[in-house]
Amino acid sequence: MIEKETAVVGERTKVVQADEAVANEQAAEAKALKDECESELAEAIPALEAAIAALKTLKVFKWNLVLIEDRMKFLRCVTNLFCHKIG
């Protein structure tokens, strides 16, 4: 009886060890991917912070000028289209 249970335990131990090896391999791959992502993120964050700082320096007046210029271009385009349709 004990020999039979020992054999079953031995078989289960092999299965568990194989599962553990696969899990350890996957954990190593996940850690490598995590490290790579953190490295890329460490490079990207300063660029993001610089972009945010640059946006904060823009004045509302400058934004309004950009919007007005875009509106003028839009109105010219619509006017030209209207003139071509009528003419």
Secondary structure, 3 states (H helix, E strand, C coil): CHHHHHHHHHHHHHHHHHHHHHHHHHHHHHHHHHHHHHHHHHHHHHHHHHHHHHHHHCCHHHHHHHHHHHHHHHHHHHHHHHHHHHC
